[in-house]
Amino acid sequence: MLKLSALTKRYDTGDLALNQVDLEIPDAQVLALIGPSGAGKSTLIRCVNRLVEPTSGSATLNDINLTKLSSRGLRKSRRKMGMIFQEYALVERLTVMENVLSGRLGYVGFWRSYFRKFPKDDIKEAFRLLDRVGLLEMADKRADELSGGQRQRVGICRALIQNPDLLLVDEPTASLDPKTSRQIMRLINELCSERGLTAIINIHDVLLAQMFAQRIVGLANGEVVYDGKPEGLTPEVLTQIYGEEDWTATIEKVDEEDEEE
Amino acid sequence: MGAVMVVINSGNDIEWRRRTTKKQIGIWLGWLVGISIVLFAWSVISEKTVWFFVQDAPRQAADIGSRMIPPKWSYITELLVPVWDTINIATLGTIIAMTIAVPVAFCAARNTTPHNSVRAIALFIIVSSRSVNSLIWALMLVFILGPGVLAGTIAIGLRSIGFCAKLLYESIEEIDESQVEAVKATGASNIQQMTYGILPQVLPTIAGVGIYRWDINIRESTILGLVGAGGIGLQLNGSINTLAWTQVSTILLVILVTVFISEWVSAKVRGAII
């Protein structure tokens, strides 16, 4: 279980990105975090694995207070938190296989990792994961040769090979076309339920959020303004999150989507 | 706030100018002062020049040129060892320089330096290496180590550290941080972040800078012999001093061919890397 209590982040510029956020995410829940740009979505998930240092408050994963960890303890805890990025953030000049195996860096010593001598089990698992996402024959390609959707799949493999308890997903579909976006979201969703993973997914696309998440949290100006079921996203709620706009089209589309499925 | 532009809005007519009048006049004044200085310097140089000698120049050049022809081809056999030395000075010097420049660059780059004081030391190494010409390094090293190839190699190495480290650290500062962030998020240690997140991004630059500097060093090492630091410059100096112009032309041709070959090699290698 991930528990955020009064999590606050004020950047050096004085901007208050997160303001006293309290959130409790039970195991195996997929949560979509929606909100306008600058609402603090990225900051929130980065405060969990401390790529951004929170100013105050705490984040607790399975009874470990992440905010209090030493750098050594933090590295150990980061192994249990897989992260997926908006622009994939693959190491472009390394191969697909190297990128996937880099998910094991927290478990493998420096020299072994430097000479690419990863344990047999890691390599087996890497191939299994690549097969699972349909990229087995790409293993030896360089990451910059892949398309956006393929890169994001590699990113997913890199996160999963960590054998994480928690997935932190930052705008996984923002750079992808609508069809690939759905495939990627479906894949993340399937993998989460296969492995019983908890996930926080930052996402701009309200529709996708409603289709794939069990719970939606709306963030505005660093504060939680909505926390509930996907069906609860009425025009009034969306206005509260994003501001005044004609939301009927968004809502209508959702209804059509539901009929399709 | 950035550029100052002017918008004059008078009734229904709107006018836009790139700069304010004041700034425009300032720029014109700057040009005026700059051109005046160039003209003044020109007149000073002109006064200090003995034009009698300069008027003579074409005839003198033609004279030396005619004495250089034909090159003394048989002299080439005596040049093979010095050319080999020259290439070795350049190659070994570049290797020494790169071995030192890579760690210095990581210490000098803002995003990888362990501490600001370390960064200051690294920047000092870079500046001091760059500010002294390799010929001057060689001059000093010949005094310390005695004449020969070793002095030349170290001179080339010392001069190249700053050049290579500067280009490298600028490239390290320009890497895509998100790739490093992703590696960091897996729980990788600092040194693993370096080898997985940063090194692959700067490897092409490391190779490119090394080759580029080697190319420059081939040229630089041809003159080190002038101060006794080994290489073909020794023969060049000797030939000029004894007015053996046919030997000089042979040496110049050999240098030309060597530089041409090094140019070709580095172009090929650079093409292969990128």
Interface residues (C-beta under 8 A of the other chain):
Chain A: N49 L51 R75 K76 S77 R78 R79 M81 G82 M83 F85 E87 A89 L90 V91 E92 R93 L94 E98 S102 G103 R104 L105 G106 Y107 F110 S113 Y114 G155 R158 Q162 L168
Chain B: D176 S178 Q179 E181 A182 V183 K184 A185 T186 G187 A188 S189 I191 Q192 T195 Y196 G197 P200 Q201 L203 P204
